[in-house]
Amino acid sequence: MNDAPRFAAGTIARLALALAALAAAFPVLAFDHGYAAWDALLKKHVRYLPEGNASRVDYAGMARDGGRLDAVLGEIEKVPRAEFDAWTKPQREAFLINAYNAFTVKKILTRYPALQSIRDFGSFFGNPWKDRFFTLFGAPAYLDMIEHEMLRKEGAYDEPRVHVAVVCASVGCPMLRNEPFLPDRLDAQLEDAMRRFLSDRSRNRYDAQARRLEVSRIFDWYGKDFEHGWHGYTSVKSMLARYADLLADRPEDRAAIRAGTAEVAFLDYDWSLNDAKP
């Protein structure tokens, strides 16, 4: 009797068992929701200004660490849509915010140091927000897709504070934090980001002489996001009323902000690159 077929079958079975054991010993690594690699880059290359409510980015240092940044972006790009959809809401939101900020840094580095502003890429050809320069969920993607089609999509996250979390590499933007946004700290981090931004008197302030609030044009561009009742905001004025203590010093000025009687004006936006130049 020829034992060759039985021998071959036994060998295949043993090989299959060995491969299964190997797979169990080295499971596929889960996505790191602690963003350790991105955290290390942010801590190394983001500089807070003295008041702690604005920051600058050491893009030259980021460029030297380009391989590490590419590794971070590679992990983001590898996430399949089905896995993303299975995550908790805070996990999805933190992922999208971190992806936006990391890919924005990458976009700047494609031209750095030969640019003074992210707008140097252009508004038609080379538009930094509409260029499909990375992939997400296996398809070409762009920054506006993350911000406007996902994060701001009504019913998805209902989070107006996202406007102080995504950073467009400009001095007028809210600060890039020296840490990633994390699912288990997301609400506290968003609130901290809002407070830091509104406390920056170069971008948000109360003019006592004119009896007028002068705030970032972000609140003009995205004012409707503050009208849905999310977090109790029903308008930009109602949002600003909550942070009156950050916007003015005198009790009577704070009272005017809380009462909603102060006129609101929007400041010019500074599109200069948020570069921590030597």
C-alpha atoms as a printed R data frame, in Angstrom:
    type eleno elety resid chain resno       x       y      z
1   ATOM     1    CA   MET     A     1   0.000   0.000  0.000
2   ATOM     2    CA   ASN     A     2   1.295   3.444 -0.925
3   ATOM     3    CA   ASP     A     3   1.538   5.665  2.182
4   ATOM     4    CA   ALA     A     4   2.576   8.789  0.233
5   ATOM     5    CA   PRO     A     5  -0.882  10.450  0.103
6   ATOM     6    CA   ARG     A     6  -1.423   9.809  3.829
7   ATOM     7    CA   PHE     A     7   2.067  11.159  4.566
8   ATOM     8    CA   ALA     A     8   1.413  14.270  2.463
9   ATOM     9    CA   ALA     A     9  -1.939  14.877  4.160
10  ATOM    10    CA   GLY     A    10  -0.328  14.543  7.575
11  ATOM    11    CA   THR     A    11   2.410  16.973  6.617
12  ATOM    12    CA   ILE     A    12  -0.119  19.537  5.392
13  ATOM    13    CA   ALA     A    13  -2.152  19.178  8.581
14  ATOM    14    CA   ARG     A    14   0.917  19.668 10.750
15  ATOM    15    CA   LEU     A    15   1.936  22.669  8.679
16  ATOM    16    CA   ALA     A    16  -1.519  24.215  9.066
17  ATOM    17    CA   LEU     A    17  -1.373  23.721 12.841
18  ATOM    18    CA   ALA     A    18   2.084  25.291 12.954
19  ATOM    19    CA   LEU     A    19   0.909  28.317 10.979
20  ATOM    20    CA   ALA     A    20  -2.115  28.714 13.245
21  ATOM    21    CA   ALA     A    21   0.115  28.591 16.317
22  ATOM    22    CA   LEU     A    22   2.440  31.164 14.765
23  ATOM    23    CA   ALA     A    23  -0.481  33.477 14.008
24  ATOM    24    CA   ALA     A    24  -1.708  33.141 17.594
25  ATOM    25    CA   ALA     A    25   1.756  33.935 18.918
26  ATOM    26    CA   PHE     A    26   2.047  37.054 16.726
27  ATOM    27    CA   PRO     A    27  -1.434  38.562 16.446
28  ATOM    28    CA   VAL     A    28  -2.136  41.527 14.193
29  ATOM    29    CA   LEU     A    29  -1.340  44.645 16.185
30  ATOM    30    CA   ALA     A    30  -4.392  46.713 17.061
31  ATOM    31    CA   PHE     A    31  -4.460  50.402 16.214
32  ATOM    32    CA   ASP     A    32  -2.838  52.480 18.951
33  ATOM    33    CA   HIS     A    33  -5.552  54.760 20.325
34  ATOM    34    CA   GLY     A    34  -2.916  56.256 22.616
35  ATOM    35    CA   TYR     A    35  -1.084  57.658 19.551
36  ATOM    36    CA   ALA     A    36   2.311  57.128 21.211
37  ATOM    37    CA   ALA     A    37   4.351  57.812 18.060
38  ATOM    38    CA   TRP     A    38   2.403  60.981 17.180
39  ATOM    39    CA   ASP     A    39   2.598  62.093 20.820
40  ATOM    40    CA   ALA     A    40   6.401  61.800 20.758
41  ATOM    41    CA   LEU     A    41   6.643  63.967 17.633
42  ATOM    42    CA   LEU     A    42   4.307  66.617 19.033
43  ATOM    43    CA   LYS     A    43   6.151  66.822 22.338
44  ATOM    44    CA   LYS     A    44   9.464  67.130 20.514
45  ATOM    45    CA   HIS     A    45   8.492  69.674 17.877
46  ATOM    46    CA   VAL     A    46   5.600  71.818 19.194
47  ATOM    47    CA   ARG     A    47   6.506  74.907 21.232
48  ATOM    48    CA   TYR     A    48   3.951  76.672 23.430
49  ATOM    49    CA   LEU     A    49   4.192  80.461 23.602
50  ATOM    50    CA   PRO     A    50   4.614  81.987 27.098
51  ATOM    51    CA   GLU     A    51   0.890  82.435 27.828
52  ATOM    52    CA   GLY     A    52   0.178  78.814 26.878
53  ATOM    53    CA   ASN     A    53  -2.655  79.720 24.505
54  ATOM    54    CA   ALA     A    54  -0.749  79.575 21.208
55  ATOM    55    CA   SER     A    55   1.975  77.378 19.793
56  ATOM    56    CA   ARG     A    56   4.530  77.179 17.017
57  ATOM    57    CA   VAL     A    57   5.736  74.109 15.152
58  ATOM    58    CA   ASP     A    58   9.370  73.274 14.525
59  ATOM    59    CA   TYR     A    59   8.829  72.233 10.922
60  ATOM    60    CA   ALA     A    60  12.570  71.883 10.329
61  ATOM    61    CA   GLY     A    61  12.673  69.349 13.160
62  ATOM    62    CA   MET     A    62   9.593  67.598 11.826
63  ATOM    63    CA   ALA     A    63  11.338  67.338  8.459
64  ATOM    64    CA   ARG     A    64  14.349  65.701 10.102
65  ATOM    65    CA   ASP     A    65  11.946  63.243 11.696
66  ATOM    66    CA   GLY     A    66  10.147  62.727  8.399
67  ATOM    67    CA   GLY     A    67  10.490  58.960  8.557
68  ATOM    68    CA   ARG     A    68   8.783  58.851 11.938
69  ATOM    69    CA   LEU     A    69   6.008  61.116 10.699
70  ATOM    70    CA   ASP     A    70   5.507  58.908  7.643
71  ATOM    71    CA   ALA     A    71   5.210  55.904  9.959
72  ATOM    72    CA   VAL     A    72   2.461  57.674 11.923
73  ATOM    73    CA   LEU     A    73   0.618  58.521  8.722
74  ATOM    74    CA   GLY     A    74   1.084  54.986  7.443
75  ATOM    75    CA   GLU     A    75  -0.685  53.566 10.501
76  ATOM    76    CA   ILE     A    76  -3.574  55.975  9.953
77  ATOM    77    CA   GLU     A    77  -3.833  55.038  6.281
78  ATOM    78    CA   LYS     A    78  -3.888  51.303  7.078
79  ATOM    79    CA   VAL     A    79  -7.118  51.482  9.106
80  ATOM    80    CA   PRO     A    80  -9.962  49.881  7.128
81  ATOM    81    CA   ARG     A    81 -13.408  51.484  7.146
82  ATOM    82    CA   ALA     A    82 -15.006  48.484  8.839
83  ATOM    83    CA   GLU     A    83 -12.588  48.750 11.761
84  ATOM    84    CA   PHE     A    84 -13.153  52.513 12.057
85  ATOM    85    CA   ASP     A    85 -16.933  52.058 12.040
86  ATOM    86    CA   ALA     A    86 -16.669  49.541 14.900
87  ATOM    87    CA   TRP     A    87 -14.866  52.019 17.178
88  ATOM    88    CA   THR     A    88 -16.566  54.136 19.808
89  ATOM    89    CA   LYS     A    89 -17.627  57.665 18.889
90  ATOM    90    CA   PRO     A    90 -14.751  59.275 20.867
91  ATOM    91    CA   GLN     A    91 -12.266  56.912 19.196
92  ATOM    92    CA   ARG     A    92 -13.525  57.881 15.737
93  ATOM    93    CA   GLU     A    93 -13.533  61.588 16.500
94  ATOM    94    CA   ALA     A    94 -10.037  61.586 18.024
95  ATOM    95    CA   PHE     A    95  -8.758  59.591 15.041
96  ATOM    96    CA   LEU     A    96 -10.113  62.110 12.533
97  ATOM    97    CA   ILE     A    97  -8.775  65.139 14.427
98  ATOM    98    CA   ASN     A    98  -5.317  63.596 14.783
99  ATOM    99    CA   ALA     A    99  -5.331  62.514 11.138
100 ATOM   100    CA   TYR     A   100  -6.221  66.044  9.994
101 ATOM   101    CA   ASN     A   101  -3.454  67.627 12.046
102 ATOM   102    CA   ALA     A   102  -0.789  65.067 11.114
103 ATOM   103    CA   PHE     A   103  -1.548  65.217  7.395
104 ATOM   104    CA   THR     A   104  -1.534  69.037  7.533
105 ATOM   105    CA   VAL     A   105   1.998  68.922  8.922
106 ATOM   106    CA   LYS     A   106   2.941  66.533  6.112
107 ATOM   107    CA   LYS     A   107   1.455  68.891  3.517
108 ATOM   108    CA   ILE     A   108   3.548  71.788  4.836
109 ATOM   109    CA   LEU     A   109   6.697  69.671  4.709
110 ATOM   110    CA   THR     A   110   6.223  68.963  0.985
111 ATOM   111    CA   ARG     A   111   7.292  72.590  0.360
112 ATOM   112    CA   TYR     A   112   9.011  73.678  3.541
113 ATOM   113    CA   PRO     A   113  10.941  75.945  3.894
114 ATOM   114    CA   ALA     A   114   9.940  77.506  0.579
115 ATOM   115    CA   LEU     A   115   6.576  78.838  1.778
116 ATOM   116    CA   GLN     A   116   5.284  81.546  4.097
117 ATOM   117    CA   SER     A   117   1.714  80.309  4.408
118 ATOM   118    CA   ILE     A   118  -0.370  77.220  3.739
119 ATOM   119    CA   ARG     A   119  -2.190  79.374  1.199
120 ATOM   120    CA   ASP     A   120   0.987  79.445 -0.896
121 ATOM   121    CA   PHE     A   121  -0.179  76.103 -2.274
122 ATOM   122    CA   GLY     A   122  -2.920  77.982 -4.097
123 ATOM   123    CA   SER     A   123  -6.688  77.933 -4.085
124 ATOM   124    CA   PHE     A   124  -7.286  76.072 -7.351
125 ATOM   125    CA   PHE     A   125  -4.289  74.040 -8.480
126 ATOM   126    CA   GLY     A   126  -2.503  72.746 -5.409
127 ATOM   127    CA   ASN     A   127  -5.299  73.636 -2.980
128 ATOM   128    CA   PRO     A   128  -4.011  72.160  0.303
129 ATOM   129    CA   TRP     A   129  -7.500  71.357  1.581
130 ATOM   130    CA   LYS     A   130  -8.797  69.732 -1.576
131 ATOM   131    CA   ASP     A   131  -5.682  67.954 -2.843
132 ATOM   132    CA   ARG     A   132  -6.046  64.176 -2.583
133 ATOM   133    CA   PHE     A   133  -2.531  63.712 -1.241
134 ATOM   134    CA   PHE     A   134  -3.181  60.812  1.135
135 ATOM   135    CA   THR     A   135  -5.478  57.826  1.475
136 ATOM   136    CA   LEU     A   136  -8.107  57.077  4.083
137 ATOM   137    CA   PHE     A   137 -10.020  53.816  4.292
138 ATOM   138    CA   GLY     A   138  -8.301  52.671  1.122
139 ATOM   139    CA   ALA     A   139  -9.392  55.592 -1.056
140 ATOM   140    CA   PRO     A   140  -7.852  58.960 -2.048
141 ATOM   141    CA   ALA     A   141  -8.683  61.561  0.590
142 ATOM   142    CA   TYR     A   142  -8.249  65.252  1.357
143 ATOM   143    CA   LEU     A   143  -8.327  67.524  4.399
144 ATOM   144    CA   ASP     A   144 -11.714  69.086  3.641
145 ATOM   145    CA   MET     A   145 -13.195  65.595  3.517
146 ATOM   146    CA   ILE     A   146 -12.085  64.945  7.094
147 ATOM   147    CA   GLU     A   147 -13.248  68.304  8.429
148 ATOM   148    CA   HIS     A   148 -16.395  69.111  6.472
149 ATOM   149    CA   GLU     A   149 -17.671  65.750  5.259
150 ATOM   150    CA   MET     A   150 -16.925  63.742  8.388
151 ATOM   151    CA   LEU     A   151 -16.252  65.782 11.541
152 ATOM   152    CA   ARG     A   152 -18.822  68.505 10.757
153 ATOM   153    CA   LYS     A   153 -21.414  66.194  9.232
154 ATOM   154    CA   GLU     A   154 -24.647  66.811 11.107
155 ATOM   155    CA   GLY     A   155 -25.581  63.892 13.303
156 ATOM   156    CA   ALA     A   156 -22.082  62.404 13.218
157 ATOM   157    CA   TYR     A   157 -20.301  64.126 16.128
158 ATOM   158    CA   ASP     A   158 -22.305  67.320 16.766
159 ATOM   159    CA   GLU     A   159 -19.181  68.962 18.183
160 ATOM   160    CA   PRO     A   160 -18.621  72.669 17.422
161 ATOM   161    CA   ARG     A   161 -15.432  72.657 19.492
162 ATOM   162    CA   VAL     A   162 -13.794  70.733 16.674
163 ATOM   163    CA   HIS     A   163 -12.936  74.171 15.251
164 ATOM   164    CA   VAL     A   164 -10.365  74.682 18.005
165 ATOM   165    CA   ALA     A   165  -8.942  71.184 17.502
166 ATOM   166    CA   VAL     A   166  -8.156  70.927 13.780
167 ATOM   167    CA   VAL     A   167  -5.224  73.173 12.923
168 ATOM   168    CA   CYS     A   168  -4.519  74.704  9.495
169 ATOM   169    CA   ALA     A   169  -0.828  75.484 10.139
170 ATOM   170    CA   SER     A   170  -1.478  79.213 10.524
171 ATOM   171    CA   VAL     A   171  -0.857  81.810 13.233
172 ATOM   172    CA   GLY     A   172  -4.566  82.669 13.189
173 ATOM   173    CA   CYS     A   173  -5.534  79.066 13.898
174 ATOM   174    CA   PRO     A   174  -6.089  77.646 17.341
175 ATOM   175    CA   MET     A   175  -2.901  76.120 18.689
176 ATOM   176    CA   LEU     A   176  -1.560  72.721 17.735
177 ATOM   177    CA   ARG     A   177  -1.297  70.931 21.063
178 ATOM   178    CA   ASN     A   178   1.869  69.122 22.116
179 ATOM   179    CA   GLU     A   179  -0.182  65.980 22.629
180 ATOM   180    CA   PRO     A   180  -2.647  64.001 20.519
181 ATOM   181    CA   PHE     A   181  -6.377  64.002 21.154
182 ATOM   182    CA   LEU     A   182  -7.258  60.840 23.064
183 ATOM   183    CA   PRO     A   183 -10.647  59.081 23.219
184 ATOM   184    CA   ASP     A   184 -10.739  58.828 27.014
185 ATOM   185    CA   ARG     A   185  -9.821  62.520 27.473
186 ATOM   186    CA   LEU     A   186 -11.464  63.997 24.412
187 ATOM   187    CA   ASP     A   187 -14.130  66.150 26.068
188 ATOM   188    CA   ALA     A   188 -11.634  67.650 28.549
189 ATOM   189    CA   GLN     A   189  -9.088  68.286 25.782
190 ATOM   190    CA   LEU     A   190 -11.661  70.002 23.552
191 ATOM   191    CA   GLU     A   191 -12.780  72.200 26.429
192 ATOM   192    CA   ASP     A   192  -9.185  73.050 27.279
193 ATOM   193    CA   ALA     A   193  -8.520  73.903 23.627
194 ATOM   194    CA   MET     A   194 -11.531  76.215 23.558
195 ATOM   195    CA   ARG     A   195 -10.464  77.975 26.747
196 ATOM   196    CA   ARG     A   196  -6.888  78.410 25.567
197 ATOM   197    CA   PHE     A   197  -7.991  79.861 22.229
198 ATOM   198    CA   LEU     A   198 -10.528  82.279 23.696
199 ATOM   199    CA   SER     A   199  -8.026  83.472 26.293
200 ATOM   200    CA   ASP     A   200  -5.640  84.661 23.572
201 ATOM   201    CA   ARG     A   201  -6.336  88.396 23.438
202 ATOM   202    CA   SER     A   202  -4.550  88.735 20.107
203 ATOM   203    CA   ARG     A   203  -7.354  86.684 18.516
204 ATOM   204    CA   ASN     A   204 -10.339  87.047 20.864
205 ATOM   205    CA   ARG     A   205 -11.037  90.020 23.132
206 ATOM   206    CA   TYR     A   206 -13.525  92.590 24.369
207 ATOM   207    CA   ASP     A   207 -12.972  96.200 23.339
208 ATOM   208    CA   ALA     A   208 -14.286  98.138 26.334
209 ATOM   209    CA   GLN     A   209 -14.242 101.501 24.542
210 ATOM   210    CA   ALA     A   210 -16.261 100.259 21.599
211 ATOM   211    CA   ARG     A   211 -18.286  97.887 23.806
212 ATOM   212    CA   ARG     A   212 -17.636  95.240 21.218
213 ATOM   213    CA   LEU     A   213 -16.403  91.678 21.158
214 ATOM   214    CA   GLU     A   214 -13.633  91.184 18.603
215 ATOM   215    CA   VAL     A   215 -13.175  87.494 17.908
216 ATOM   216    CA   SER     A   216 -11.580  85.132 15.437
217 ATOM   217    CA   ARG     A   217 -13.120  84.927 12.005
218 ATOM   218    CA   ILE     A   218 -13.460  81.182 12.625
219 ATOM   219    CA   PHE     A   219 -16.656  82.060 14.490
220 ATOM   220    CA   ASP     A   220 -17.927  83.873 11.403
221 ATOM   221    CA   TRP     A   221 -17.056  81.118  8.933
222 ATOM   222    CA   TYR     A   222 -18.527  78.358 11.103
223 ATOM   223    CA   GLY     A   223 -21.089  80.323 13.102
224 ATOM   224    CA   LYS     A   224 -23.909  77.974 12.134
225 ATOM   225    CA   ASP     A   225 -22.172  75.120 13.960
226 ATOM   226    CA   PHE     A   226 -22.880  76.997 17.202
227 ATOM   227    CA   GLU     A   227 -26.620  77.308 16.541
228 ATOM   228    CA   HIS     A   228 -27.725  73.680 16.954
229 ATOM   229    CA   GLY     A   229 -27.800  73.529 20.731
230 ATOM   230    CA   TRP     A   230 -24.753  71.268 20.922
231 ATOM   231    CA   HIS     A   231 -23.113  71.765 24.332
232 ATOM   232    CA   GLY     A   232 -25.845  74.295 25.080
233 ATOM   233    CA   TYR     A   233 -24.718  76.760 22.404
234 ATOM   234    CA   THR     A   234 -27.533  78.380 20.433
235 ATOM   235    CA   SER     A   235 -25.414  81.063 18.755
236 ATOM   236    CA   VAL     A   236 -21.878  82.408 18.683
237 ATOM   237    CA   LYS     A   237 -22.947  84.993 21.275
238 ATOM   238    CA   SER     A   238 -24.272  82.312 23.617
239 ATOM   239    CA   MET     A   239 -20.998  80.419 23.287
240 ATOM   240    CA   LEU     A   240 -18.932  83.532 23.995
241 ATOM   241    CA   ALA     A   241 -21.117  84.306 27.018
242 ATOM   242    CA   ARG     A   242 -19.953  81.081 28.625
243 ATOM   243    CA   TYR     A   243 -16.333  82.236 28.418
244 ATOM   244    CA   ALA     A   244 -16.834  85.882 29.429
245 ATOM   245    CA   ASP     A   245 -14.157  85.645 32.134
246 ATOM   246    CA   LEU     A   246 -11.555  84.847 29.459
247 ATOM   247    CA   LEU     A   247 -12.558  87.644 27.112
248 ATOM   248    CA   ALA     A   248 -12.649  90.629 29.469
249 ATOM   249    CA   ASP     A   249 -11.238  91.723 32.815
250 ATOM   250    CA   ARG     A   250 -13.742  94.203 34.240
251 ATOM   251    CA   PRO     A   251 -16.915  92.825 35.880
252 ATOM   252    CA   GLU     A   252 -19.168  95.177 33.904
253 ATOM   253    CA   ASP     A   253 -17.607  94.055 30.608
254 ATOM   254    CA   ARG     A   254 -18.031  90.408 31.510
255 ATOM   255    CA   ALA     A   255 -21.642  91.106 32.433
256 ATOM   256    CA   ALA     A   256 -22.255  92.660 28.995
257 ATOM   257    CA   ILE     A   257 -20.820  89.573 27.313
258 ATOM   258    CA   ARG     A   258 -22.956  87.250 29.423
259 ATOM   259    CA   ALA     A   259 -26.052  89.304 28.705
260 ATOM   260    CA   GLY     A   260 -25.396  89.113 24.966
261 ATOM   261    CA   THR     A   261 -25.633  92.890 24.572
262 ATOM   262    CA   ALA     A   262 -22.125  93.327 23.191
263 ATOM   263    CA   GLU     A   263 -21.768  93.680 19.431
264 ATOM   264    CA   VAL     A   264 -19.612  90.980 17.800
265 ATOM   265    CA   ALA     A   265 -16.991  91.818 15.172
266 ATOM   266    CA   PHE     A   266 -14.653  89.404 13.440
267 ATOM   267    CA   LEU     A   267 -10.925  90.031 13.207
268 ATOM   268    CA   ASP     A   268  -8.767  89.590 10.125
269 ATOM   269    CA   TYR     A   269  -7.242  86.129  9.955
270 ATOM   270    CA   ASP     A   270  -3.473  85.710 10.074
271 ATOM   271    CA   TRP     A   271  -2.535  83.050  7.525
272 ATOM   272    CA   SER     A   272   1.216  83.258  8.286
273 ATOM   273    CA   LEU     A   273   2.815  79.874  8.835
274 ATOM   274    CA   ASN     A   274   2.879  78.845 12.513
275 ATOM   275    CA   ASP     A   275   6.592  78.114 12.225
276 ATOM   276    CA   ALA     A   276   8.923  78.041 15.226
277 ATOM   277    CA   LYS     A   277  11.780  79.665 13.343
278 ATOM   278    CA   PRO     A   278  15.112  80.054 15.150
